[in-house]
Amino acid sequence: MGDVEWGELDYLIIDLPPGTGDASLSLAQALPLSGAVIVTLPQLVSLEDAGRGLNMFKTLEVPILGVIENMSYLELPDGTRMDIFGSGGGAELARVTETTFLGNIPMDQNVRIGGDTGKPIVVSYPDSPVAKALTEIAQQIAAKVSVAALSGKNELPINIVE
């Protein structure tokens, strides 16, 4: 982190592996963080990892900005939704931990294609359900960080995505 000239940033978002690994713990202990965003799938094993990570950040007094449920469902061509990994786990995790539920992100192969080609889905398919969900979630997170920064609760606009 210290060997990079970041320039002036509005946000620095760090994507971490799931759970309570060394990377998450070290980062939370080394830097003043604006908050953590917990990302989970709806399935039980993912929810358990996400819950442990969420509790670790709370213990370290890192504000939890919210929970996101990724790969919530697959929309079929006929409009039917298939809950491949189950449903509602992210919202339930947020409820039981008294945290904000930021939203669901559906599955779409264009997310992977965008990652492979370097053209994010919010650019290539801005009107898709995934792009709309990502944009809405990003706006909620930006608003929370901005409010916290204006109230003096956070020194640096740094966020963790687990």
C-alpha positions as CSV (number, residue, x, y, z in Angstrom):
1,M,0.0,0.0,0.0
2,G,2.8,2.4,0.9
3,D,4.9,1.7,-2.2
4,V,2.3,3.1,-4.7
5,E,1.8,6.7,-5.6
6,W,-2.0,6.7,-5.6
7,G,-2.4,10.4,-6.3
8,E,-5.6,12.1,-5.0
9,L,-8.3,9.5,-4.6
10,D,-12.0,9.9,-3.8
11,Y,-12.1,6.2,-2.8
12,L,-9.8,3.3,-2.5
13,I,-11.7,0.0,-2.6
14,I,-9.8,-3.1,-1.7
15,D,-11.2,-6.5,-2.7
16,L,-10.3,-9.1,-0.1
17,P,-10.7,-12.9,0.0
18,P,-13.7,-14.1,2.1
19,G,-13.6,-14.8,5.8
20,T,-11.2,-13.7,8.5
21,G,-7.8,-14.2,6.8
22,D,-4.5,-12.5,7.5
23,A,-5.1,-10.0,4.7
24,S,-8.3,-8.7,6.2
25,L,-7.0,-8.6,9.7
26,S,-3.7,-7.0,8.8
27,L,-5.4,-4.3,6.7
28,A,-7.9,-3.5,9.4
29,Q,-5.1,-3.2,12.0
30,A,-2.8,-1.1,9.8
31,L,-5.0,1.5,8.2
32,P,-7.9,3.7,9.4
33,L,-10.8,2.3,7.4
34,S,-14.0,4.1,6.5
35,G,-15.8,0.7,6.5
36,A,-16.3,-2.8,5.3
37,V,-18.7,-4.1,2.7
38,I,-19.6,-7.7,3.2
39,V,-20.3,-9.7,0.0
40,T,-21.9,-13.1,0.2
41,L,-23.7,-15.6,-1.9
42,P,-27.1,-16.8,-0.7
43,Q,-25.8,-20.3,0.2
44,L,-25.0,-21.3,3.8
45,V,-21.3,-21.9,3.5
46,S,-20.8,-18.4,2.0
47,L,-23.0,-16.9,4.7
48,E,-21.0,-18.5,7.4
49,D,-17.7,-17.1,6.0
50,A,-19.3,-13.7,5.5
51,G,-20.6,-13.7,9.0
52,R,-17.2,-14.4,10.5
53,G,-15.7,-11.6,8.5
54,L,-18.4,-9.2,9.5
55,N,-17.9,-10.1,13.2
56,M,-14.2,-9.7,12.9
57,F,-14.5,-6.1,11.4
58,K,-17.0,-5.2,14.1
59,T,-14.6,-6.5,16.8
60,L,-11.9,-4.3,15.3
61,E,-14.4,-1.4,15.3
62,V,-14.5,-1.1,11.5
63,P,-17.9,0.3,10.5
64,I,-19.9,-2.2,8.5
65,L,-21.3,-0.3,5.5
66,G,-23.6,-3.1,4.5
67,V,-24.1,-6.6,3.1
68,I,-24.4,-7.4,-0.6
69,E,-25.8,-10.7,-1.9
70,N,-23.9,-11.6,-5.1
71,M,-25.1,-14.2,-7.6
72,S,-28.6,-14.0,-6.1
73,Y,-30.4,-15.5,-9.0
74,L,-30.3,-16.3,-12.7
75,E,-32.9,-14.8,-14.9
76,L,-33.9,-17.1,-17.7
77,P,-34.9,-16.0,-21.2
78,D,-38.6,-16.4,-20.4
79,G,-38.2,-14.1,-17.4
80,T,-38.3,-16.9,-14.8
81,R,-35.8,-16.5,-11.9
82,M,-33.7,-19.5,-10.9
83,D,-32.3,-19.4,-7.4
84,I,-29.2,-21.5,-8.1
85,F,-27.5,-20.9,-4.7
86,G,-30.7,-20.4,-2.7
87,S,-32.2,-17.0,-1.9
88,G,-32.4,-14.4,0.8
89,G,-29.3,-15.2,2.7
90,G,-27.7,-11.8,2.3
91,A,-30.8,-10.0,3.6
92,E,-31.0,-12.5,6.5
93,L,-27.3,-11.9,7.4
94,A,-27.9,-8.2,7.4
95,R,-31.0,-8.6,9.6
96,V,-29.5,-10.8,12.2
97,T,-26.3,-8.6,12.5
98,E,-28.4,-5.4,12.5
99,T,-26.6,-4.2,9.4
100,T,-27.8,-2.5,6.2
101,F,-28.7,-4.8,3.3
102,L,-27.4,-3.0,0.2
103,G,-29.0,-5.2,-2.4
104,N,-28.9,-8.3,-4.6
105,I,-26.8,-8.8,-7.7
106,P,-28.1,-11.3,-10.2
107,M,-25.9,-13.6,-12.3
108,D,-25.0,-12.5,-15.8
109,Q,-22.3,-14.0,-18.0
110,N,-21.5,-10.4,-19.2
111,V,-20.0,-9.7,-15.8
112,R,-17.3,-12.3,-16.5
113,I,-16.9,-11.2,-20.1
114,G,-16.5,-7.6,-19.0
115,G,-13.8,-8.7,-16.5
116,D,-12.0,-10.7,-19.2
117,T,-12.1,-7.8,-21.7
118,G,-11.6,-5.0,-19.3
119,K,-15.0,-3.4,-20.1
120,P,-17.2,-3.5,-17.0
121,I,-20.9,-4.4,-17.4
122,V,-21.9,-1.0,-16.2
123,V,-20.2,0.4,-19.3
124,S,-21.0,-2.3,-21.8
125,Y,-24.6,-3.0,-20.7
126,P,-25.6,-0.1,-18.5
127,D,-29.3,-0.9,-18.6
128,S,-28.9,-4.5,-17.6
129,P,-30.3,-5.6,-14.2
130,V,-26.7,-6.3,-13.0
131,A,-25.4,-2.9,-14.0
132,K,-28.4,-1.2,-12.4
133,A,-27.9,-3.2,-9.2
134,L,-24.2,-2.4,-9.1
135,T,-24.8,1.3,-9.7
136,E,-27.4,1.5,-7.0
137,I,-25.2,-0.3,-4.5
138,A,-22.2,1.9,-5.3
139,Q,-24.3,5.0,-4.8
140,Q,-25.5,3.8,-1.4
141,I,-21.9,3.0,-0.3
142,A,-20.6,6.4,-1.6
143,A,-23.4,8.2,0.3
144,K,-22.6,6.4,3.5
145,V,-18.9,7.1,3.3
146,S,-19.5,10.7,2.4
147,V,-21.9,11.3,5.3
148,A,-19.4,9.6,7.7
149,A,-16.5,11.8,6.3
150,L,-18.5,15.0,6.7
151,S,-19.4,14.1,10.2
152,G,-15.7,13.6,11.0
153,K,-16.1,9.9,11.8
154,N,-13.6,8.8,9.2
155,E,-10.2,10.2,8.3
156,L,-9.7,8.4,5.0
157,P,-12.1,7.2,2.4
158,I,-11.0,3.6,2.3
159,N,-13.4,0.7,1.9
160,I,-13.0,-3.0,2.1
161,V,-14.9,-5.4,-0.1
162,E,-14.8,-8.9,1.1
